[in-house]
Amino acid sequence: MSRTSSTATITIFMILFAGSIFSQTPTTFEGWYELGNKQFKGKQYDAAAKSFSECVKLNSNADGCIYHRGLSHYFLNNYDQTVSDVTKAIALNPKQPLYYAIRGDAYQSLTKYTEAIADYSTAIGIQPREVFYYARGNSYLLLGRYQPAIDDLSKTISLDPDIANSYDKRGDAYRAFGKYELAIADYSKYLTLKPDAAKT
């Protein structure tokens, strides 16, 4: 093959390769949203946050995109950014309980337990799910408010008795109260549901 022919072949390959790359770059809101979800599921959180940002550029009122960008930042440990994004999503759609829950998780990670409790309470008011009671109970526990922690964790258990960590956390609250028999009972139940924990 002559040098001219080889150069032409390389040039054609580069054009085709470049075309393949550009064809994979979304140009629509739906395309960016789909790509962001795919990246998020693949735990490519930084790339996902950037894709969701492209969604927001195309539709600044897309609360779902703003929320998912905030959720991506949560898994990147960028909790302040999560709070900022999810606050914007809540302003656009104040009836979505998951928005308050993830902002509560971000506040909890920032050790802002009072703010976390307020968000979990709002989520519970919209949809009283066991995961919201568990999260609020854990915040109460971290804040040293043991009775409301016990109340919330007991509610969690009544809604789903198979959440092992609920017994562990409630056991911690009982132990802080000096109710050791109740604490032991909860720790025993925790180990029954999660026997591998005894090995750690």
PAZAMAR-219538 format. One record per residue (C-alpha): residue number from 0; x, y, z. Coordinates in steps of 0.001 Angstrom, whole numbers, plus 500000, padded with zeros to 6 digits. Layout:
residues N
<node num="NUM" x="X" y="Y" z="Z"/>
...
end
This chain:
residues 200
<node num="0" x="500000" y="500000" z="500000"/>
<node num="1" x="501342" y="503397" z="499029"/>
<node num="2" x="501866" y="506146" z="501559"/>
<node num="3" x="499117" y="508201" z="499876"/>
<node num="4" x="496681" y="505289" z="500044"/>
<node num="5" x="497567" y="504632" z="503690"/>
<node num="6" x="497050" y="508281" z="504604"/>
<node num="7" x="493684" y="508306" z="502854"/>
<node num="8" x="492609" y="505162" z="504748"/>
<node num="9" x="493613" y="506693" z="508096"/>
<node num="10" x="491765" y="509911" z="507226"/>
<node num="11" x="488579" y="507998" z="506352"/>
<node num="12" x="488854" y="505966" z="509588"/>
<node num="13" x="489262" y="509130" z="511659"/>
<node num="14" x="486215" y="510714" z="510033"/>
<node num="15" x="484115" y="507600" z="510669"/>
<node num="16" x="485400" y="507290" z="514240"/>
<node num="17" x="484695" y="510938" z="514978"/>
<node num="18" x="481242" y="510576" z="513497"/>
<node num="19" x="480607" y="507617" z="515772"/>
<node num="20" x="481592" y="509654" z="518835"/>
<node num="21" x="479483" y="512661" z="517922"/>
<node num="22" x="476488" y="510504" z="517067"/>
<node num="23" x="476554" y="509212" z="520649"/>
<node num="24" x="476394" y="512713" z="522122"/>
<node num="25" x="472767" y="513540" z="522942"/>
<node num="26" x="471157" y="516582" z="521412"/>
<node num="27" x="467771" y="516425" z="523120"/>
<node num="28" x="466455" y="516661" z="526657"/>
<node num="29" x="465308" y="513043" z="526532"/>
<node num="30" x="468691" y="511911" z="525248"/>
<node num="31" x="470623" y="513604" z="528044"/>
<node num="32" x="468165" y="512313" z="530643"/>
<node num="33" x="468494" y="508741" z="529364"/>
<node num="34" x="472283" y="509016" z="529313"/>
<node num="35" x="472330" y="510456" z="532823"/>
<node num="36" x="470207" y="507589" z="534127"/>
<node num="37" x="472449" y="505046" z="532412"/>
<node num="38" x="475561" y="506641" z="533898"/>
<node num="39" x="473932" y="506828" z="537335"/>
<node num="40" x="473000" y="503135" z="537255"/>
<node num="41" x="476589" y="502411" z="536249"/>
<node num="42" x="477790" y="504393" z="539301"/>
<node num="43" x="479413" y="506999" z="537058"/>
<node num="44" x="478120" y="509747" z="539300"/>
<node num="45" x="480331" y="512576" z="538074"/>
<node num="46" x="479393" y="511910" z="534451"/>
<node num="47" x="475734" y="511547" z="535444"/>
<node num="48" x="475750" y="514923" z="537206"/>
<node num="49" x="477114" y="516534" z="534063"/>
<node num="50" x="474480" y="514863" z="531868"/>
<node num="51" x="471680" y="515984" z="534156"/>
<node num="52" x="473126" y="519494" z="534015"/>
<node num="53" x="472691" y="519364" z="530245"/>
<node num="54" x="469053" y="518416" z="530833"/>
<node num="55" x="468604" y="521436" z="533058"/>
<node num="56" x="470114" y="523704" z="530401"/>
<node num="57" x="467395" y="522521" z="528023"/>
<node num="58" x="464602" y="522724" z="530604"/>
<node num="59" x="465271" y="524687" z="533782"/>
<node num="60" x="461920" y="523571" z="535259"/>
<node num="61" x="462697" y="519836" z="535043"/>
<node num="62" x="462591" y="519030" z="538741"/>
<node num="63" x="463414" y="515371" z="538086"/>
<node num="64" x="466695" y="516282" z="536378"/>
<node num="65" x="467630" y="518718" z="539118"/>
<node num="66" x="466843" y="516083" z="541755"/>
<node num="67" x="468884" y="513411" z="539994"/>
<node num="68" x="471805" y="515804" z="539653"/>
<node num="69" x="471585" y="516399" z="543392"/>
<node num="70" x="471378" y="512653" z="544002"/>
<node num="71" x="474492" y="512134" z="541881"/>
<node num="72" x="476300" y="514727" z="543982"/>
<node num="73" x="475142" y="512905" z="547122"/>
<node num="74" x="477001" y="509786" z="546033"/>
<node num="75" x="480028" y="511962" z="545304"/>
<node num="76" x="479836" y="513203" z="548919"/>
<node num="77" x="479050" y="516727" z="547682"/>
<node num="78" x="476331" y="517184" z="550284"/>
<node num="79" x="476069" y="520965" z="550087"/>
<node num="80" x="475465" y="520681" z="546344"/>
<node num="81" x="472831" y="518036" z="546996"/>
<node num="82" x="471022" y="520382" z="549371"/>
<node num="83" x="471206" y="523190" z="546807"/>
<node num="84" x="469887" y="521088" z="543917"/>
<node num="85" x="467147" y="519310" z="545842"/>
<node num="86" x="465948" y="522598" z="547343"/>
<node num="87" x="465426" y="523823" z="543779"/>
<node num="88" x="463588" y="520600" z="542898"/>
<node num="89" x="461324" y="521004" z="545937"/>
<node num="90" x="460460" y="524559" z="544898"/>
<node num="91" x="459274" y="523147" z="541558"/>
<node num="92" x="457540" y="520068" z="542968"/>
<node num="93" x="456834" y="520330" z="546714"/>
<node num="94" x="454688" y="517175" z="546840"/>
<node num="95" x="457442" y="514656" z="546080"/>
<node num="96" x="458460" y="512954" z="549362"/>
<node num="97" x="461711" y="511525" z="547978"/>
<node num="98" x="463045" y="515044" z="547485"/>
<node num="99" x="462705" y="515812" z="551176"/>
<node num="100" x="464154" y="512410" z="552111"/>
<node num="101" x="467348" y="512801" z="550085"/>
<node num="102" x="467796" y="516360" z="551307"/>
<node num="103" x="467330" y="514980" z="554817"/>
<node num="104" x="470043" y="512410" z="554096"/>
<node num="105" x="472359" y="515193" z="552921"/>
<node num="106" x="471629" y="517247" z="556050"/>
<node num="107" x="472288" y="514179" z="558199"/>
<node num="108" x="475643" y="513674" z="556464"/>
<node num="109" x="476414" y="517325" z="557225"/>
<node num="110" x="475493" y="516639" z="560899"/>
<node num="111" x="472579" y="519068" z="560587"/>
<node num="112" x="470222" y="516717" z="562390"/>
<node num="113" x="467481" y="519218" z="563209"/>
<node num="114" x="467147" y="520134" z="559525"/>
<node num="115" x="467204" y="516448" z="558591"/>
<node num="116" x="464400" y="515671" z="561056"/>
<node num="117" x="462293" y="518483" z="559592"/>
<node num="118" x="462710" y="517089" z="556076"/>
<node num="119" x="461951" y="513511" z="557097"/>
<node num="120" x="458859" y="514755" z="558924"/>
<node num="121" x="457650" y="516474" z="555756"/>
<node num="122" x="458279" y="513293" z="553763"/>
<node num="123" x="456301" y="511275" z="556325"/>
<node num="124" x="453451" y="513788" z="556126"/>
<node num="125" x="453234" y="513202" z="552372"/>
<node num="126" x="453858" y="509455" z="552402"/>
<node num="127" x="454377" y="507595" z="555717"/>
<node num="128" x="456923" y="505024" z="554545"/>
<node num="129" x="459050" y="502884" z="556837"/>
<node num="130" x="462310" y="504177" z="555343"/>
<node num="131" x="461369" y="507735" z="556268"/>
<node num="132" x="460572" y="506750" z="559855"/>
<node num="133" x="463872" y="504863" z="560050"/>
<node num="134" x="465842" y="507839" z="558744"/>
<node num="135" x="464155" y="510244" z="561159"/>
<node num="136" x="464669" y="507827" z="564044"/>
<node num="137" x="468358" y="507628" z="563216"/>
<node num="138" x="468602" y="511428" z="563215"/>
<node num="139" x="466898" y="511581" z="566606"/>
<node num="140" x="469390" y="508986" z="567851"/>
<node num="141" x="472349" y="510980" z="566551"/>
<node num="142" x="470919" y="514079" z="568208"/>
<node num="143" x="470646" y="512243" z="571537"/>
<node num="144" x="466853" y="512357" z="571600"/>
<node num="145" x="466337" y="508732" z="572518"/>
<node num="146" x="462583" y="508492" z="573161"/>
<node num="147" x="461505" y="509889" z="569768"/>
<node num="148" x="464215" y="507691" z="568227"/>
<node num="149" x="462635" y="504639" z="569880"/>
<node num="150" x="459175" y="505742" z="568754"/>
<node num="151" x="460234" y="506135" z="565119"/>
<node num="152" x="462249" y="502933" z="565008"/>
<node num="153" x="459356" y="501035" z="566604"/>
<node num="154" x="457088" y="502456" z="563903"/>
<node num="155" x="459593" y="501324" z="561283"/>
<node num="156" x="459520" y="497801" z="562715"/>
<node num="157" x="455714" y="497753" z="562773"/>
<node num="158" x="455658" y="498645" z="559072"/>
<node num="159" x="458486" y="496299" z="558070"/>
<node num="160" x="459799" y="493903" z="560752"/>
<node num="161" x="462592" y="492677" z="558489"/>
<node num="162" x="464699" y="495860" z="558465"/>
<node num="163" x="467585" y="494594" z="560593"/>
<node num="164" x="469200" y="497968" z="561261"/>
<node num="165" x="466016" y="499200" z="562951"/>
<node num="166" x="466614" y="496764" z="565808"/>
<node num="167" x="470279" y="497689" z="566037"/>
<node num="168" x="469531" y="501419" z="566230"/>
<node num="169" x="466665" y="500945" z="568670"/>
<node num="170" x="468965" y="498783" z="570778"/>
<node num="171" x="471396" y="501689" z="570902"/>
<node num="172" x="468618" y="503988" z="572092"/>
<node num="173" x="467476" y="501519" z="574766"/>
<node num="174" x="471073" y="501102" z="575960"/>
<node num="175" x="471449" y="504884" z="576248"/>
<node num="176" x="468344" y="504854" z="578452"/>
<node num="177" x="469803" y="502089" z="580610"/>
<node num="178" x="467150" y="499615" z="579431"/>
<node num="179" x="469649" y="496848" z="578887"/>
<node num="180" x="467264" y="493889" z="578643"/>
<node num="181" x="465348" y="495595" z="575841"/>
<node num="182" x="468632" y="496532" z="574170"/>
<node num="183" x="469869" y="492924" z="574313"/>
<node num="184" x="466579" y="491699" z="572842"/>
<node num="185" x="466911" y="494124" z="569941"/>
<node num="186" x="470560" y="493269" z="569318"/>
<node num="187" x="469650" y="489576" z="569328"/>
<node num="188" x="466926" y="490175" z="566761"/>
<node num="189" x="469359" y="492206" z="564674"/>
<node num="190" x="471836" y="489305" z="564644"/>
<node num="191" x="469064" y="486869" z="563749"/>
<node num="192" x="468211" y="488947" z="560698"/>
<node num="193" x="471840" y="489777" z="559889"/>
<node num="194" x="474005" y="486897" z="561212"/>
<node num="195" x="477102" y="487998" z="559294"/>
<node num="196" x="477254" y="491111" z="561495"/>
<node num="197" x="478449" y="488947" z="564376"/>
<node num="198" x="481628" y="488190" z="562432"/>
<node num="199" x="482641" y="491861" z="562077"/>
end
